[in-house]
């Protein structure tokens, strides 16, 4: 068995601090992505009425054309 020197408490704390910084950066990135997704969903639901009305108008026009030709 080889005797490897154990890292000091300061070295261990520095390593933990570095890992913690990486985790915090990843959490910030995930939070940013989630906020962007929520903004896109909010925008989608705010404009959903336009699609609904457009579909209703198109259906009405098509039914009117078909019934006039019968």
C-alpha positions as CSV (number, residue, x, y, z in Angstrom):
1,X,0.0,0.0,0.0
2,X,1.4,3.4,-0.9
3,X,1.2,6.2,1.6
4,X,-0.3,9.1,-0.2
5,X,-0.3,12.3,1.9
6,X,-3.8,13.3,2.9
7,X,-4.9,16.7,1.8
8,X,-5.1,19.4,4.4
9,X,-8.4,20.9,5.6
10,X,-7.7,24.0,3.6
11,X,-7.1,22.1,0.4
12,X,-10.2,20.1,0.9
13,X,-12.3,23.2,1.6
14,X,-10.8,24.8,-1.6
15,X,-11.8,21.7,-3.6
16,X,-15.3,21.7,-2.1
17,X,-15.7,25.5,-2.8
18,X,-14.7,24.9,-6.4
19,X,-17.3,22.1,-6.8
20,X,-19.9,24.3,-5.1
21,X,-19.2,27.1,-7.6
22,X,-19.7,24.7,-10.5
23,X,-23.0,23.4,-9.0
24,X,-24.2,27.0,-8.5
25,X,-23.4,27.8,-12.1
26,X,-25.4,24.8,-13.4
27,X,-28.3,25.7,-11.2
28,X,-28.3,29.3,-12.5
29,X,-28.3,27.9,-16.1
30,X,-31.2,25.6,-15.3
31,X,-33.1,28.4,-13.7
32,X,-32.5,30.6,-16.7
33,X,-33.8,27.9,-19.1
34,X,-36.9,27.4,-16.9
35,X,-37.7,31.1,-16.9
36,X,-37.3,31.2,-20.7
37,X,-39.6,28.2,-21.1
38,X,-42.2,29.8,-18.8
39,X,-42.1,33.0,-20.8
40,X,-42.6,31.1,-24.1
41,X,-45.5,29.2,-22.6
42,X,-47.1,32.4,-21.3
43,X,-46.7,34.0,-24.8
44,X,-48.2,30.9,-26.4
45,X,-51.3,31.0,-24.1
46,X,-51.8,34.7,-24.6
47,X,-52.0,34.3,-28.4
48,X,-54.0,31.0,-28.3
49,X,-57.3,33.0,-28.8
50,X,-56.0,34.2,-32.2
51,X,-55.6,30.6,-33.4
52,X,-59.0,29.7,-32.1
53,X,-60.8,32.5,-33.7
54,X,-58.9,32.0,-37.0
55,X,-59.9,28.4,-37.1
56,X,-63.5,29.2,-36.3
57,X,-63.7,31.8,-39.1
58,X,-62.0,29.5,-41.6
59,X,-64.4,26.7,-40.7
60,X,-67.4,29.0,-41.1
61,X,-66.2,30.2,-44.5
62,X,-65.7,26.6,-45.7
63,X,-69.1,25.5,-44.5
64,X,-70.7,28.5,-46.2
65,X,-69.0,27.8,-49.5
66,X,-69.9,24.1,-49.4
67,X,-73.5,24.7,-48.5
68,X,-74.0,27.3,-51.2
69,X,-72.6,24.9,-53.8
70,X,-75.0,22.1,-52.8
